[in-house]
Amino acid sequence: MELELGVTGLPMSVQMELSRDFPCKKPYRLSDTTEFMLDAGPSLCRTFTGYERGTTLSAEAVLDFMFWGRKDIGSYLKPGWSTAPNNGQ
């Protein structure tokens, strides 16, 4: 099990967002060159400007698929899902 703390800033012409997330990750090695990781946890997003101004608490889930061509070089596919119960987004 891995714990991660992430912070992301998203400046746009209409609004500015700062989000923080704290996913718990469980890695699974599928083969020598392929890994899968399941991430789930809370996310907090603060919008400073624009019509959606305010703070939103949400839950997120992410699937990480990592493919290693060499020991230290690879690529990944990371589809994710997030929901905010207070505004339905």
OpenMM code with the backbone's topology and positions (N, CA, C; nanometers):
from openmm import Vec3, app, unit

residues = "MET GLU LEU GLU LEU GLY VAL THR GLY LEU PRO MET SER VAL GLN MET GLU LEU SER ARG ASP PHE PRO CYS LYS LYS PRO TYR ARG LEU SER ASP THR THR GLU PHE MET LEU ASP ALA GLY PRO SER LEU CYS ARG THR PHE THR GLY TYR GLU ARG GLY THR THR LEU SER ALA GLU ALA VAL LEU ASP PHE MET PHE TRP GLY ARG LYS ASP ILE GLY SER TYR LEU LYS PRO GLY TRP SER THR ALA PRO ASN ASN GLY GLN".split()
positions = [
    Vec3(0.0850, -0.1173, 0.0000),
    Vec3(0.0000, 0.0000, 0.0000),
    Vec3(0.0895, 0.1235, 0.0000),
    Vec3(0.0537, 0.2205, -0.0827),
    Vec3(0.1260, 0.3471, -0.0901),
    Vec3(0.0298, 0.4609, -0.0601),
    Vec3(0.0800, 0.5659, 0.0026),
    Vec3(0.0035, 0.6874, 0.0268),
    Vec3(0.0707, 0.8006, -0.0489),
    Vec3(-0.0095, 0.8875, -0.1075),
    Vec3(0.0452, 0.9967, -0.1878),
    Vec3(-0.0320, 1.1238, -0.1581),
    Vec3(0.0374, 1.2360, -0.1535),
    Vec3(-0.0261, 1.3661, -0.1380),
    Vec3(0.0065, 1.4465, -0.2617),
    Vec3(-0.0949, 1.4912, -0.3344),
    Vec3(-0.0740, 1.5658, -0.4578),
    Vec3(-0.1363, 1.7037, -0.4508),
    Vec3(-0.0701, 1.8015, -0.5127),
    Vec3(-0.1213, 1.9379, -0.5225),
    Vec3(-0.1110, 1.9793, -0.6685),
    Vec3(-0.2203, 2.0343, -0.7231),
    Vec3(-0.2243, 2.0744, -0.8632),
    Vec3(-0.2838, 2.2137, -0.8753),
    Vec3(-0.2158, 2.2996, -0.9500),
    Vec3(-0.2685, 2.4321, -0.9808),
    Vec3(-0.3106, 2.4357, -1.1269),
    Vec3(-0.4265, 2.4946, -1.1542),
    Vec3(-0.4779, 2.4998, -1.2903),
    Vec3(-0.5218, 2.6421, -1.3235),
    Vec3(-0.4309, 2.7239, -1.3807),
    Vec3(-0.4705, 2.8587, -1.4202),
    Vec3(-0.5377, 2.8557, -1.5576),
    Vec3(-0.6532, 2.9194, -1.5687),
    Vec3(-0.7257, 2.9298, -1.6950),
    Vec3(-0.7647, 3.0753, -1.7146),
    Vec3(-0.8070, 3.1110, -1.8336),
    Vec3(-0.8443, 3.2498, -1.8608),
    Vec3(-0.9690, 3.2911, -1.7831),
    Vec3(-1.0587, 3.1980, -1.7538),
    Vec3(-1.1847, 3.2295, -1.6859),
    Vec3(-1.1766, 3.2078, -1.5354),
    Vec3(-1.1006, 3.1076, -1.4907),
    Vec3(-1.0944, 3.0774, -1.3484),
    Vec3(-0.9585, 3.0198, -1.3101),
    Vec3(-0.9311, 3.0145, -1.1783),
    Vec3(-0.8075, 2.9586, -1.1237),
    Vec3(-0.8453, 2.8548, -1.0199),
    Vec3(-0.7885, 2.7330, -1.0315),
    Vec3(-0.8177, 2.6238, -0.9377),
    Vec3(-0.6903, 2.5749, -0.8712),
    Vec3(-0.7040, 2.5327, -0.7464),
    Vec3(-0.5973, 2.4656, -0.6735),
    Vec3(-0.6603, 2.3425, -0.6102),
    Vec3(-0.6096, 2.2244, -0.6442),
    Vec3(-0.6677, 2.1019, -0.5895),
    Vec3(-0.5613, 2.0216, -0.5157),
    Vec3(-0.6077, 1.9491, -0.4152),
    Vec3(-0.5225, 1.8613, -0.3355),
    Vec3(-0.5914, 1.7259, -0.3280),
    Vec3(-0.5132, 1.6204, -0.3409),
    Vec3(-0.5707, 1.4874, -0.3282),
    Vec3(-0.4793, 1.4005, -0.2434),
    Vec3(-0.5392, 1.2987, -0.1822),
    Vec3(-0.4675, 1.2083, -0.0931),
    Vec3(-0.5102, 1.0640, -0.1226),
    Vec3(-0.4634, 1.0091, -0.2366),
    Vec3(-0.5049, 0.8728, -0.2711),
    Vec3(-0.4231, 0.7656, -0.1987),
    Vec3(-0.4877, 0.6569, -0.1695),
    Vec3(-0.4215, 0.5348, -0.1228),
    Vec3(-0.4060, 0.4462, -0.2450),
    Vec3(-0.2868, 0.3928, -0.2655),
    Vec3(-0.2583, 0.3166, -0.3870),
    Vec3(-0.2182, 0.1733, -0.3520),
    Vec3(-0.2706, 0.0810, -0.4273),
    Vec3(-0.2354, -0.0605, -0.4117),
    Vec3(-0.1774, -0.1098, -0.5433),
    Vec3(-0.0459, -0.1386, -0.5489),
    Vec3(0.0159, -0.1855, -0.6733),
    Vec3(0.0030, -0.3373, -0.6906),
    Vec3(-0.0073, -0.3779, -0.8156),
    Vec3(-0.0090, -0.5198, -0.8527),
    Vec3(0.0858, -0.5381, -0.9714),
    Vec3(0.1805, -0.6280, -0.9612),
    Vec3(0.2699, -0.6592, -1.0725),
    Vec3(0.2072, -0.7720, -1.1528),
    Vec3(0.1738, -0.7411, -1.2793),
    Vec3(0.1110, -0.8398, -1.3659),
    Vec3(0.2140, -0.9247, -1.4400),
    Vec3(0.3287, -0.8643, -1.4731),
    Vec3(0.4386, -0.9365, -1.5365),
    Vec3(0.5661, -0.8563, -1.5121),
    Vec3(0.6781, -0.8974, -1.5719),
    Vec3(0.8031, -0.8235, -1.5558),
    Vec3(0.7972, -0.6852, -1.6188),
    Vec3(0.7094, -0.6650, -1.7156),
    Vec3(0.7032, -0.5376, -1.7872),
    Vec3(0.5710, -0.4627, -1.7695),
    Vec3(0.4766, -0.5167, -1.6915),
    Vec3(0.3454, -0.4553, -1.6771),
    Vec3(0.3047, -0.4490, -1.5303),
    Vec3(0.2569, -0.3306, -1.4892),
    Vec3(0.2062, -0.3115, -1.3532),
    Vec3(0.0675, -0.2483, -1.3591),
    Vec3(-0.0102, -0.2728, -1.2568),
    Vec3(-0.1432, -0.2137, -1.2419),
    Vec3(-0.1507, -0.1568, -1.1005),
    Vec3(-0.2085, -0.0371, -1.0869),
    Vec3(-0.2227, 0.0220, -0.9551),
    Vec3(-0.3633, 0.0798, -0.9421),
    Vec3(-0.4287, 0.0487, -0.8325),
    Vec3(-0.5613, 0.0993, -0.8014),
    Vec3(-0.5458, 0.2122, -0.7003),
    Vec3(-0.5977, 0.3319, -0.7329),
    Vec3(-0.5901, 0.4491, -0.6460),
    Vec3(-0.7307, 0.4896, -0.6058),
    Vec3(-0.7501, 0.5267, -0.4800),
    Vec3(-0.8785, 0.5784, -0.4341),
    Vec3(-0.8550, 0.6689, -0.3143),
    Vec3(-0.9333, 0.7772, -0.3064),
    Vec3(-0.9190, 0.8667, -0.1925),
    Vec3(-0.9947, 0.9960, -0.2112),
    Vec3(-0.9830, 1.0868, -0.1110),
    Vec3(-1.0532, 1.2146, -0.1177),
    Vec3(-0.9753, 1.3177, -0.1986),
    Vec3(-1.0482, 1.4189, -0.2470),
    Vec3(-0.9884, 1.5294, -0.3206),
    Vec3(-1.0587, 1.6582, -0.2785),
    Vec3(-0.9813, 1.7653, -0.2609),
    Vec3(-1.0349, 1.8950, -0.2228),
    Vec3(-0.9939, 1.9959, -0.3280),
    Vec3(-1.0906, 2.0655, -0.3870),
    Vec3(-1.0638, 2.1611, -0.4943),
    Vec3(-1.1158, 2.2985, -0.4541),
    Vec3(-1.0299, 2.3996, -0.4684),
    Vec3(-1.0679, 2.5381, -0.4377),
    Vec3(-1.0604, 2.6194, -0.5660),
    Vec3(-1.1731, 2.6779, -0.6083),
    Vec3(-1.1787, 2.7645, -0.7258),
    Vec3(-1.1803, 2.9084, -0.6771),
    Vec3(-1.0809, 2.9866, -0.7182),
    Vec3(-1.0641, 3.1218, -0.6668),
    Vec3(-1.1416, 3.2272, -0.7451),
    Vec3(-1.1587, 3.2079, -0.8750),
    Vec3(-1.2268, 3.3067, -0.9577),
    Vec3(-1.3250, 3.2369, -1.0507),
    Vec3(-1.4112, 3.3121, -1.1134),
    Vec3(-1.5045, 3.2541, -1.2097),
    Vec3(-1.6394, 3.2227, -1.1486),
    Vec3(-1.7284, 3.1710, -1.2306),
    Vec3(-1.8656, 3.1441, -1.1880),
    Vec3(-1.8787, 3.0237, -1.0950),
    Vec3(-1.7799, 2.9338, -1.0887),
    Vec3(-1.7842, 2.8174, -0.9995),
    Vec3(-1.6981, 2.8397, -0.8753),
    Vec3(-1.6880, 2.9609, -0.8279),
    Vec3(-1.6037, 2.9965, -0.7141),
    Vec3(-1.6487, 2.9229, -0.5884),
    Vec3(-1.5518, 2.8675, -0.5118),
    Vec3(-1.5824, 2.7972, -0.3883),
    Vec3(-1.4935, 2.6752, -0.3696),
    Vec3(-1.5260, 2.5967, -0.2681),
    Vec3(-1.4501, 2.4770, -0.2323),
    Vec3(-1.5368, 2.3542, -0.2510),
    Vec3(-1.4807, 2.2511, -0.3102),
    Vec3(-1.5534, 2.1274, -0.3366),
    Vec3(-1.4747, 2.0085, -0.2815),
    Vec3(-1.5404, 1.9240, -0.2045),
    Vec3(-1.4826, 1.7990, -0.1561),
    Vec3(-1.5386, 1.6870, -0.2419),
    Vec3(-1.4519, 1.6001, -0.2914),
    Vec3(-1.4979, 1.4915, -0.3780),
    Vec3(-1.4216, 1.3632, -0.3483),
    Vec3(-1.4675, 1.2562, -0.4074),
    Vec3(-1.4005, 1.1272, -0.4002),
    Vec3(-1.3487, 1.0938, -0.5396),
    Vec3(-1.2319, 1.0301, -0.5456),
    Vec3(-1.1757, 0.9958, -0.6760),
    Vec3(-1.1248, 0.8518, -0.6764),
    Vec3(-1.1262, 0.7937, -0.7949),
    Vec3(-1.0718, 0.6601, -0.8170),
    Vec3(-0.9958, 0.6634, -0.9494),
    Vec3(-0.8782, 0.6031, -0.9509),
    Vec3(-0.7919, 0.6054, -1.0688),
    Vec3(-0.7351, 0.4656, -1.0900),
    Vec3(-0.7258, 0.4244, -1.2155),
    Vec3(-0.6607, 0.2995, -1.2531),
    Vec3(-0.5314, 0.3350, -1.3266),
    Vec3(-0.4184, 0.2892, -1.2771),
    Vec3(-0.2887, 0.3134, -1.3417),
    Vec3(-0.2415, 0.1844, -1.4089),
    Vec3(-0.2151, 0.1922, -1.5378),
    Vec3(-0.1557, 0.0808, -1.6112),
    Vec3(-0.0179, 0.1266, -1.6577),
    Vec3(0.0885, 0.0624, -1.6108),
    Vec3(0.2247, 0.1004, -1.6454),
    Vec3(0.2905, -0.0095, -1.7278),
    Vec3(0.3547, 0.0322, -1.8351),
    Vec3(0.4204, -0.0605, -1.9270),
    Vec3(0.5668, -0.0204, -1.9367),
    Vec3(0.6570, -0.1093, -1.8969),
    Vec3(0.8000, -0.0809, -1.8915),
    Vec3(0.8706, -0.1421, -2.0118),
    Vec3(0.9206, -0.0574, -2.1030),
    Vec3(0.9984, -0.1045, -2.2173),
    Vec3(1.1385, -0.1446, -2.1759),
    Vec3(1.1949, -0.0669, -2.0827),
    Vec3(1.3244, -0.0966, -2.0204),
    Vec3(1.3081, -0.0788, -1.8703),
    Vec3(1.4125, -0.1083, -1.7952),
    Vec3(1.4026, -0.1040, -1.6499),
    Vec3(1.3586, 0.0322, -1.5962),
    Vec3(1.4061, 0.1419, -1.6548),
    Vec3(1.3766, 0.2749, -1.6033),
    Vec3(1.3004, 0.3649, -1.7019),
    Vec3(1.2546, 0.3111, -1.8134),
    Vec3(1.1794, 0.3883, -1.9123),
    Vec3(1.0514, 0.3124, -1.9478),
    Vec3(0.9387, 0.3847, -1.9414),
    Vec3(0.8124, 0.3192, -1.9728),
    Vec3(0.7050, 0.4206, -2.0073),
    Vec3(0.5848, 0.3732, -2.0172),
    Vec3(0.4696, 0.4592, -2.0441),
    Vec3(0.3541, 0.4121, -1.9571),
    Vec3(0.2514, 0.4962, -1.9473),
    Vec3(0.1382, 0.4581, -1.8640),
    Vec3(0.0077, 0.5109, -1.9209),
    Vec3(-0.0991, 0.4479, -1.8798),
    Vec3(-0.2351, 0.4868, -1.9123),
    Vec3(-0.3055, 0.5047, -1.7783),
    Vec3(-0.3709, 0.6209, -1.7573),
    Vec3(-0.4247, 0.6521, -1.6250),
    Vec3(-0.5669, 0.7081, -1.6339),
    Vec3(-0.6673, 0.6235, -1.6584),
    Vec3(-0.8051, 0.6734, -1.6565),
    Vec3(-0.8509, 0.6969, -1.5122),
    Vec3(-0.9295, 0.8021, -1.4914),
    Vec3(-0.9743, 0.8347, -1.3570),
    Vec3(-1.1196, 0.8761, -1.3542),
    Vec3(-1.1771, 0.8760, -1.2358),
    Vec3(-1.3155, 0.9111, -1.2134),
    Vec3(-1.3242, 0.9887, -1.0825),
    Vec3(-1.4065, 1.0910, -1.0798),
    Vec3(-1.4224, 1.1732, -0.9607),
    Vec3(-1.5670, 1.2174, -0.9498),
    Vec3(-1.6176, 1.2286, -0.8264),
    Vec3(-1.7534, 1.2761, -0.8058),
    Vec3(-1.7562, 1.3709, -0.6863),
    Vec3(-1.8356, 1.4746, -0.6979),
    Vec3(-1.8552, 1.5711, -0.5894),
    Vec3(-2.0019, 1.5690, -0.5488),
    Vec3(-2.0360, 1.5088, -0.4352),
    Vec3(-2.1753, 1.4924, -0.3980),
    Vec3(-2.2497, 1.6244, -0.3733),
    Vec3(-2.1789, 1.7296, -0.3308),
    Vec3(-2.2500, 1.8536, -0.2971),
    Vec3(-2.2977, 1.9324, -0.4185),
    Vec3(-2.2329, 1.9143, -0.5372),
    Vec3(-2.2789, 1.9866, -0.6554),
    Vec3(-2.3136, 1.8939, -0.7721),
    Vec3(-2.3015, 1.7643, -0.7555),
    Vec3(-2.3409, 1.6694, -0.8583),
    Vec3(-2.2474, 1.6568, -0.9778),
    Vec3(-2.1279, 1.7130, -0.9677),
    Vec3(-2.0323, 1.7051, -1.0793),
    Vec3(-1.9515, 1.5777, -1.0716),
] * unit.nanometer
topology = app.Topology()
chain = topology.addChain("A")
for resn in residues:
    res = topology.addResidue(resn, chain)
    for name in ("N", "CA", "C"):
        topology.addAtom(name, app.Element.getBySymbol(name[0]), res)
